[in-house]
Amino acid sequence: MLNSTVTINVLKNPTQQAWIEQAISNLDTILLDHSHCERKAAGVALNLMFRYPSNASLVRKLTAIAQEELEHFEQVNQWLDRRNIALAALSPPPYGKQLNQQISHHEPDRLLDSLLVAALIEARSHERLGLLGQHCPDVELAKFYRSLMASEARHYGVYWILADTYFERDLIEQRLEELSIVESEILSTLHPEPRIHS
């Protein structure tokens, strides 16, 4: 299984240095956004389970992901408490919305796109948590970010394996190539508000 040292090669472009600088200069906002990201990630897994309840392999694997994402949500919220950051709404960056706009409305393409978009988000999260773990000046917080990397890589792997369970490999690779290009294009311009996926 994928671990924290692996490089996930589906990302077309690495994160810009400008994002690292923006994130490190706004750690409290990044932590708050990270809380929202973990909650949303649990929601993605749950929504897929509800949409495809007869897909036994999908339901089993995504139950485990939803549980782990909620555990991470609680762990991030503990960090918010430690730093006296109140839970609050944040405006989302365009990243998630623009990626989700790529998802087909027709089955079975909708399932394939949903799994691959989720995989790409997990891959980018793996990369960015690694960057935070490398550059964060708070030693304990940096250690926390690094501790989550293996989970992000594993989640990417689960979404890929599910796609590979239900679809032909050639189709998966073609569609992942298309989506990964869009994913990197979205991040080619730094969003002015610091976010995990900005």
PyRosetta script that sets phi, psi and omega in degrees:
from pyrosetta import init, pose_from_sequence

init()
pose = pose_from_sequence("MLNSTVTINVLKNPTQQAWIEQAISNLDTILLDHSHCERKAAGVALNLMFRYPSNASLVRKLTAIAQEELEHFEQVNQWLDRRNIALAALSPPPYGKQLNQQISHHEPDRLLDSLLVAALIEARSHERLGLLGQHCPDVELAKFYRSLMASEARHYGVYWILADTYFERDLIEQRLEELSIVESEILSTLHPEPRIHS")
pose.set_psi(1, 154.2)
pose.set_omega(1, -178.4)
pose.set_phi(2, -64.8)
pose.set_psi(2, 146.4)
pose.set_omega(2, 179.5)
pose.set_phi(3, -126.5)
pose.set_psi(3, -173.9)
pose.set_omega(3, -172.4)
pose.set_phi(4, -72.9)
pose.set_psi(4, -14.2)
pose.set_omega(4, -177.8)
pose.set_phi(5, -94.9)
pose.set_psi(5, -8.9)
pose.set_omega(5, -176.1)
pose.set_phi(6, -74.4)
pose.set_psi(6, 148.1)
pose.set_omega(6, 171.6)
pose.set_phi(7, -100.8)
pose.set_psi(7, 125.2)
pose.set_omega(7, 179.6)
pose.set_phi(8, -87.9)
pose.set_psi(8, 112.4)
pose.set_omega(8, -167.3)
pose.set_phi(9, -84.3)
pose.set_psi(9, 5.3)
pose.set_omega(9, -179.2)
pose.set_phi(10, -76.6)
pose.set_psi(10, -17.5)
pose.set_omega(10, -179.0)
pose.set_phi(11, -74.8)
pose.set_psi(11, 126.7)
pose.set_omega(11, -174.9)
pose.set_phi(12, -75.2)
pose.set_psi(12, -34.1)
pose.set_omega(12, -179.4)
pose.set_phi(13, -136.0)
pose.set_psi(13, 139.6)
pose.set_omega(13, 176.9)
pose.set_phi(14, -72.1)
pose.set_psi(14, 160.9)
pose.set_omega(14, 177.1)
pose.set_phi(15, -62.1)
pose.set_psi(15, 140.7)
pose.set_omega(15, 179.9)
pose.set_phi(16, -71.4)
pose.set_psi(16, 150.6)
pose.set_omega(16, 174.0)
pose.set_phi(17, -58.5)
pose.set_psi(17, -33.6)
pose.set_omega(17, -179.2)
pose.set_phi(18, -60.4)
pose.set_psi(18, -36.0)
pose.set_omega(18, 177.9)
pose.set_phi(19, -66.5)
pose.set_psi(19, -41.8)
pose.set_omega(19, 179.3)
pose.set_phi(20, -58.0)
pose.set_psi(20, -47.0)
pose.set_omega(20, -178.8)
pose.set_phi(21, -64.1)
pose.set_psi(21, -42.3)
pose.set_omega(21, 178.8)
pose.set_phi(22, -63.3)
pose.set_psi(22, -44.0)
pose.set_omega(22, -177.7)
pose.set_phi(23, -65.8)
pose.set_psi(23, -45.9)
pose.set_omega(23, -177.6)
pose.set_phi(24, -66.1)
pose.set_psi(24, -29.9)
pose.set_omega(24, 178.5)
pose.set_phi(25, -78.6)
pose.set_psi(25, -10.1)
pose.set_omega(25, -175.8)
pose.set_phi(26, -136.9)
pose.set_psi(26, 50.5)
pose.set_omega(26, -172.9)
pose.set_phi(27, -61.7)
pose.set_psi(27, -35.7)
pose.set_omega(27, -179.4)
pose.set_phi(28, -64.4)
pose.set_psi(28, -43.1)
pose.set_omega(28, 178.7)
pose.set_phi(29, -66.6)
pose.set_psi(29, -39.7)
pose.set_omega(29, 178.6)
pose.set_phi(30, -62.3)
pose.set_psi(30, -41.5)
pose.set_omega(30, 178.0)
pose.set_phi(31, -63.3)
pose.set_psi(31, -43.5)
pose.set_omega(31, 179.0)
pose.set_phi(32, -63.4)
pose.set_psi(32, -42.7)
pose.set_omega(32, 178.0)
pose.set_phi(33, -65.7)
pose.set_psi(33, -36.0)
pose.set_omega(33, 177.9)
pose.set_phi(34, -60.4)
pose.set_psi(34, -38.9)
pose.set_omega(34, 175.8)
pose.set_phi(35, -58.6)
pose.set_psi(35, -46.9)
pose.set_omega(35, 178.5)
pose.set_phi(36, -62.3)
pose.set_psi(36, -39.2)
pose.set_omega(36, -179.0)
pose.set_phi(37, -63.2)
pose.set_psi(37, -42.1)
pose.set_omega(37, -179.9)
pose.set_phi(38, -65.7)
pose.set_psi(38, -40.1)
pose.set_omega(38, 177.9)
pose.set_phi(39, -64.5)
pose.set_psi(39, -43.6)
pose.set_omega(39, 179.3)
pose.set_phi(40, -65.5)
pose.set_psi(40, -37.7)
pose.set_omega(40, 179.6)
pose.set_phi(41, -63.6)
pose.set_psi(41, -39.5)
pose.set_omega(41, 174.8)
pose.set_phi(42, -63.0)
pose.set_psi(42, -40.4)
pose.set_omega(42, 179.6)
pose.set_phi(43, -64.0)
pose.set_psi(43, -37.7)
pose.set_omega(43, 177.7)
pose.set_phi(44, -60.9)
pose.set_psi(44, -47.2)
pose.set_omega(44, 179.8)
pose.set_phi(45, -62.1)
pose.set_psi(45, -44.1)
pose.set_omega(45, -179.9)
pose.set_phi(46, -64.8)
pose.set_psi(46, -41.9)
pose.set_omega(46, -179.6)
pose.set_phi(47, -62.4)
pose.set_psi(47, -39.6)
pose.set_omega(47, 177.7)
pose.set_phi(48, -66.5)
pose.set_psi(48, -37.3)
pose.set_omega(48, 176.9)
pose.set_phi(49, -62.8)
pose.set_psi(49, -41.2)
pose.set_omega(49, -180.0)
pose.set_phi(50, -71.6)
pose.set_psi(50, -33.7)
pose.set_omega(50, -178.0)
pose.set_phi(51, -75.3)
pose.set_psi(51, -31.5)
pose.set_omega(51, -176.6)
pose.set_phi(52, -126.9)
pose.set_psi(52, 61.1)
pose.set_omega(52, -173.0)
pose.set_phi(53, -68.1)
pose.set_psi(53, -17.5)
pose.set_omega(53, -179.2)
pose.set_phi(54, -89.9)
pose.set_psi(54, -5.0)
pose.set_omega(54, 178.2)
pose.set_phi(55, -87.3)
pose.set_psi(55, 91.8)
pose.set_omega(55, -169.9)
pose.set_phi(56, -59.5)
pose.set_psi(56, -43.9)
pose.set_omega(56, -179.0)
pose.set_phi(57, -63.2)
pose.set_psi(57, -42.9)
pose.set_omega(57, 178.3)
pose.set_phi(58, -61.1)
pose.set_psi(58, -46.2)
pose.set_omega(58, -177.6)
pose.set_phi(59, -61.7)
pose.set_psi(59, -45.2)
pose.set_omega(59, -178.5)
pose.set_phi(60, -63.7)
pose.set_psi(60, -47.9)
pose.set_omega(60, -176.2)
pose.set_phi(61, -68.6)
pose.set_psi(61, -38.2)
pose.set_omega(61, -177.7)
pose.set_phi(62, -79.1)
pose.set_psi(62, -21.7)
pose.set_omega(62, 171.3)
pose.set_phi(63, -60.9)
pose.set_psi(63, -45.1)
pose.set_omega(63, 179.8)
pose.set_phi(64, -64.8)
pose.set_psi(64, -39.9)
pose.set_omega(64, 178.8)
pose.set_phi(65, -65.4)
pose.set_psi(65, -45.2)
pose.set_omega(65, -179.7)
pose.set_phi(66, -58.7)
pose.set_psi(66, -43.2)
pose.set_omega(66, 178.9)
pose.set_phi(67, -62.1)
pose.set_psi(67, -43.6)
pose.set_omega(67, -178.4)
pose.set_phi(68, -68.9)
pose.set_psi(68, -38.8)
pose.set_omega(68, 178.0)
pose.set_phi(69, -62.3)
pose.set_psi(69, -39.0)
pose.set_omega(69, 178.1)
pose.set_phi(70, -68.7)
pose.set_psi(70, -33.9)
pose.set_omega(70, 173.7)
pose.set_phi(71, -63.0)
pose.set_psi(71, -42.4)
pose.set_omega(71, 177.7)
pose.set_phi(72, -65.9)
pose.set_psi(72, -38.8)
pose.set_omega(72, 176.0)
pose.set_phi(73, -55.5)
pose.set_psi(73, -45.9)
pose.set_omega(73, 178.8)
pose.set_phi(74, -66.3)
pose.set_psi(74, -40.5)
pose.set_omega(74, 179.7)
pose.set_phi(75, -64.0)
pose.set_psi(75, -41.9)
pose.set_omega(75, 177.6)
pose.set_phi(76, -65.0)
pose.set_psi(76, -40.1)
pose.set_omega(76, 179.2)
pose.set_phi(77, -64.1)
pose.set_psi(77, -31.4)
pose.set_omega(77, 174.0)
pose.set_phi(78, -65.0)
pose.set_psi(78, -37.0)
pose.set_omega(78, 174.9)
pose.set_phi(79, -66.0)
pose.set_psi(79, -38.7)
pose.set_omega(79, 175.9)
pose.set_phi(80, -59.0)
pose.set_psi(80, -43.6)
pose.set_omega(80, 178.6)
pose.set_phi(81, -61.8)
pose.set_psi(81, -43.9)
pose.set_omega(81, -179.3)
pose.set_phi(82, -60.6)
pose.set_psi(82, -32.8)
pose.set_omega(82, -177.7)
pose.set_phi(83, -100.4)
pose.set_psi(83, 10.0)
pose.set_omega(83, 178.1)
pose.set_phi(84, 56.4)
pose.set_psi(84, 43.7)
pose.set_omega(84, 176.7)
pose.set_phi(85, -105.2)
pose.set_psi(85, 121.0)
pose.set_omega(85, -178.7)
pose.set_phi(86, -77.4)
pose.set_psi(86, 142.7)
pose.set_omega(86, 171.2)
pose.set_phi(87, -61.0)
pose.set_psi(87, 132.0)
pose.set_omega(87, -177.7)
pose.set_phi(88, -156.2)
pose.set_psi(88, 158.4)
pose.set_omega(88, 177.1)
pose.set_phi(89, -71.4)
pose.set_psi(89, 149.1)
pose.set_omega(89, 172.2)
pose.set_phi(90, -132.2)
pose.set_psi(90, 142.9)
pose.set_omega(90, 174.6)
pose.set_phi(91, -68.8)
pose.set_psi(91, 133.5)
pose.set_omega(91, -178.1)
pose.set_phi(92, -74.7)
pose.set_psi(92, 148.5)
pose.set_omega(92, 171.9)
pose.set_phi(93, -73.4)
pose.set_psi(93, 169.1)
pose.set_omega(93, -178.2)
pose.set_phi(94, -71.4)
pose.set_psi(94, -9.9)
pose.set_omega(94, -172.0)
pose.set_phi(95, -53.2)
pose.set_psi(95, -60.3)
pose.set_omega(95, -175.9)
pose.set_phi(96, -63.1)
pose.set_psi(96, -44.4)
pose.set_omega(96, -178.6)
pose.set_phi(97, -62.0)
pose.set_psi(97, -45.0)
pose.set_omega(97, -177.5)
pose.set_phi(98, -69.5)
pose.set_psi(98, -35.5)
pose.set_omega(98, 175.5)
pose.set_phi(99, -66.6)
pose.set_psi(99, -44.3)
pose.set_omega(99, -179.4)
pose.set_phi(100, -64.9)
pose.set_psi(100, -25.5)
pose.set_omega(100, 176.3)
pose.set_phi(101, -67.0)
pose.set_psi(101, -16.7)
pose.set_omega(101, 178.6)
pose.set_phi(102, -81.3)
pose.set_psi(102, -12.4)
pose.set_omega(102, -175.5)
pose.set_phi(103, -75.4)
pose.set_psi(103, 127.8)
pose.set_omega(103, 179.2)
pose.set_phi(104, -61.9)
pose.set_psi(104, 150.9)
pose.set_omega(104, 176.1)
pose.set_phi(105, -91.8)
pose.set_psi(105, -2.5)
pose.set_omega(105, -174.3)
pose.set_phi(106, -117.3)
pose.set_psi(106, 136.2)
pose.set_omega(106, 177.1)
pose.set_phi(107, -81.7)
pose.set_psi(107, 150.3)
pose.set_omega(107, 3.9)
pose.set_phi(108, -87.6)
pose.set_psi(108, 1.6)
pose.set_omega(108, -178.3)
pose.set_phi(109, -61.1)
pose.set_psi(109, -31.6)
pose.set_omega(109, -179.3)
pose.set_phi(110, -61.7)
pose.set_psi(110, -42.0)
pose.set_omega(110, 178.7)
pose.set_phi(111, -64.8)
pose.set_psi(111, -47.1)
pose.set_omega(111, -179.8)
pose.set_phi(112, -58.7)
pose.set_psi(112, -50.0)
pose.set_omega(112, -178.7)
pose.set_phi(113, -61.8)
pose.set_psi(113, -40.3)
pose.set_omega(113, -179.7)
pose.set_phi(114, -61.9)
pose.set_psi(114, -43.2)
pose.set_omega(114, 179.6)
pose.set_phi(115, -66.9)
pose.set_psi(115, -40.8)
pose.set_omega(115, -177.0)
pose.set_phi(116, -74.4)
pose.set_psi(116, -35.5)
pose.set_omega(116, 175.1)
pose.set_phi(117, -64.1)
pose.set_psi(117, -43.6)
pose.set_omega(117, 176.9)
pose.set_phi(118, -61.1)
pose.set_psi(118, -40.5)
pose.set_omega(118, 178.7)
pose.set_phi(119, -62.3)
pose.set_psi(119, -43.7)
pose.set_omega(119, 179.9)
pose.set_phi(120, -63.7)
pose.set_psi(120, -41.2)
pose.set_omega(120, 178.8)
pose.set_phi(121, -63.0)
pose.set_psi(121, -41.8)
pose.set_omega(121, 177.7)
pose.set_phi(122, -64.8)
pose.set_psi(122, -38.6)
pose.set_omega(122, 178.6)
pose.set_phi(123, -63.3)
pose.set_psi(123, -43.7)
pose.set_omega(123, 179.5)
pose.set_phi(124, -68.2)
pose.set_psi(124, -37.1)
pose.set_omega(124, 177.5)
pose.set_phi(125, -62.3)
pose.set_psi(125, -42.3)
pose.set_omega(125, 177.6)
pose.set_phi(126, -56.6)
pose.set_psi(126, -47.2)
pose.set_omega(126, -179.6)
pose.set_phi(127, -63.5)
pose.set_psi(127, -45.2)
pose.set_omega(127, -173.0)
pose.set_phi(128, -75.6)
pose.set_psi(128, -34.1)
pose.set_omega(128, 173.9)
pose.set_phi(129, -65.3)
pose.set_psi(129, -34.7)
pose.set_omega(129, 175.1)
pose.set_phi(130, -63.1)
pose.set_psi(130, -41.2)
pose.set_omega(130, 177.7)
pose.set_phi(131, -65.7)
pose.set_psi(131, -40.5)
pose.set_omega(131, 176.1)
pose.set_phi(132, -64.6)
pose.set_psi(132, -40.7)
pose.set_omega(132, 177.8)
pose.set_phi(133, -63.2)
pose.set_psi(133, -28.7)
pose.set_omega(133, -179.3)
pose.set_phi(134, -83.9)
pose.set_psi(134, -36.4)
pose.set_omega(134, -169.8)
pose.set_phi(135, -108.1)
pose.set_psi(135, -13.5)
pose.set_omega(135, -176.3)
pose.set_phi(136, -63.7)
pose.set_psi(136, 129.0)
pose.set_omega(136, -178.9)
pose.set_phi(137, -73.7)
pose.set_psi(137, -20.0)
pose.set_omega(137, 176.0)
pose.set_phi(138, -81.6)
pose.set_psi(138, 110.8)
pose.set_omega(138, -172.1)
pose.set_phi(139, -60.6)
pose.set_psi(139, -43.1)
pose.set_omega(139, -178.3)
pose.set_phi(140, -69.6)
pose.set_psi(140, -39.1)
pose.set_omega(140, 177.7)
pose.set_phi(141, -67.1)
pose.set_psi(141, -39.9)
pose.set_omega(141, 176.6)
pose.set_phi(142, -60.0)
pose.set_psi(142, -41.6)
pose.set_omega(142, 178.4)
pose.set_phi(143, -62.9)
pose.set_psi(143, -39.5)
pose.set_omega(143, 177.9)
pose.set_phi(144, -61.7)
pose.set_psi(144, -46.0)
pose.set_omega(144, 178.6)
pose.set_phi(145, -59.0)
pose.set_psi(145, -44.3)
pose.set_omega(145, -179.6)
pose.set_phi(146, -64.0)
pose.set_psi(146, -32.6)
pose.set_omega(146, -178.4)
pose.set_phi(147, -67.0)
pose.set_psi(147, -22.2)
pose.set_omega(147, -178.8)
pose.set_phi(148, -88.7)
pose.set_psi(148, -12.3)
pose.set_omega(148, -172.8)
pose.set_phi(149, -61.9)
pose.set_psi(149, -41.9)
pose.set_omega(149, -178.2)
pose.set_phi(150, -61.4)
pose.set_psi(150, -38.3)
pose.set_omega(150, 178.8)
pose.set_phi(151, -64.4)
pose.set_psi(151, -42.4)
pose.set_omega(151, -180.0)
pose.set_phi(152, -62.6)
pose.set_psi(152, -42.4)
pose.set_omega(152, 178.1)
pose.set_phi(153, -63.9)
pose.set_psi(153, -41.8)
pose.set_omega(153, 179.6)
pose.set_phi(154, -64.6)
pose.set_psi(154, -40.2)
pose.set_omega(154, 179.4)
pose.set_phi(155, -64.5)
pose.set_psi(155, -41.8)
pose.set_omega(155, 174.0)
pose.set_phi(156, -54.8)
pose.set_psi(156, -46.6)
pose.set_omega(156, -178.9)
pose.set_phi(157, -61.4)
pose.set_psi(157, -38.6)
pose.set_omega(157, 179.5)
pose.set_phi(158, -64.6)
pose.set_psi(158, -45.5)
pose.set_omega(158, 180.0)
pose.set_phi(159, -64.4)
pose.set_psi(159, -38.0)
pose.set_omega(159, 176.8)
pose.set_phi(160, -64.4)
pose.set_psi(160, -46.2)
pose.set_omega(160, -178.8)
pose.set_phi(161, -62.0)
pose.set_psi(161, -39.2)
pose.set_omega(161, 177.8)
pose.set_phi(162, -63.9)
pose.set_psi(162, -43.6)
pose.set_omega(162, 176.6)
pose.set_phi(163, -59.1)
pose.set_psi(163, -41.9)
pose.set_omega(163, -178.7)
pose.set_phi(164, -69.5)
pose.set_psi(164, -21.6)
pose.set_omega(164, 177.6)
pose.set_phi(165, -73.3)
pose.set_psi(165, -36.6)
pose.set_omega(165, -171.1)
pose.set_phi(166, -107.0)
pose.set_psi(166, -10.4)
pose.set_omega(166, -174.3)
pose.set_phi(167, -136.0)
pose.set_psi(167, 159.4)
pose.set_omega(167, 177.2)
pose.set_phi(168, -70.4)
pose.set_psi(168, 142.7)
pose.set_omega(168, -176.0)
pose.set_phi(169, -59.1)
pose.set_psi(169, -41.4)
pose.set_omega(169, -179.3)
pose.set_phi(170, -61.0)
pose.set_psi(170, -41.2)
pose.set_omega(170, 178.9)
pose.set_phi(171, -65.4)
pose.set_psi(171, -42.4)
pose.set_omega(171, 179.1)
pose.set_phi(172, -59.8)
pose.set_psi(172, -48.9)
pose.set_omega(172, -176.0)
pose.set_phi(173, -65.0)
pose.set_psi(173, -38.4)
pose.set_omega(173, 178.1)
pose.set_phi(174, -64.5)
pose.set_psi(174, -46.4)
pose.set_omega(174, -177.8)
pose.set_phi(175, -71.1)
pose.set_psi(175, -35.8)
pose.set_omega(175, 177.5)
pose.set_phi(176, -64.8)
pose.set_psi(176, -37.9)
pose.set_omega(176, 176.3)
pose.set_phi(177, -59.6)
pose.set_psi(177, -46.5)
pose.set_omega(177, -179.8)
pose.set_phi(178, -62.8)
pose.set_psi(178, -46.3)
pose.set_omega(178, -177.2)
pose.set_phi(179, -68.9)
pose.set_psi(179, -35.4)
pose.set_omega(179, -178.7)
pose.set_phi(180, -68.9)
pose.set_psi(180, -31.1)
pose.set_omega(180, 175.0)
pose.set_phi(181, -65.2)
pose.set_psi(181, -45.8)
pose.set_omega(181, 178.0)
pose.set_phi(182, -61.5)
pose.set_psi(182, -43.7)
pose.set_omega(182, -178.9)
pose.set_phi(183, -56.7)
pose.set_psi(183, -45.6)
pose.set_omega(183, -179.8)
pose.set_phi(184, -70.7)
pose.set_psi(184, -34.1)
pose.set_omega(184, 177.5)
pose.set_phi(185, -63.5)
pose.set_psi(185, -39.1)
pose.set_omega(185, 179.1)
pose.set_phi(186, -59.3)
pose.set_psi(186, -39.0)
pose.set_omega(186, -176.7)
pose.set_phi(187, -89.2)
pose.set_psi(187, 3.0)
pose.set_omega(187, -177.2)
pose.set_phi(188, -69.1)
pose.set_psi(188, -23.5)
pose.set_omega(188, 175.4)
pose.set_phi(189, -111.8)
pose.set_psi(189, 123.3)
pose.set_omega(189, -178.2)
pose.set_phi(190, -67.8)
pose.set_psi(190, 125.3)
pose.set_omega(190, 176.7)
pose.set_phi(191, -67.7)
pose.set_psi(191, 137.9)
pose.set_omega(191, -175.3)
pose.set_phi(192, -65.9)
pose.set_psi(192, -22.6)
pose.set_omega(192, 179.9)
pose.set_phi(193, -99.7)
pose.set_psi(193, 127.5)
pose.set_omega(193, -176.7)
pose.set_phi(194, -64.5)
pose.set_psi(194, 126.5)
pose.set_omega(194, 178.3)
pose.set_phi(195, -145.8)
pose.set_psi(195, 161.4)
pose.set_omega(195, 175.3)
pose.set_phi(196, -58.3)
pose.set_psi(196, -42.0)
pose.set_omega(196, -179.8)
pose.set_phi(197, -114.4)
pose.set_psi(197, 64.4)
pose.set_omega(197, 179.9)
pose.set_phi(198, -117.6)
pose.dump_pdb("model.pdb")
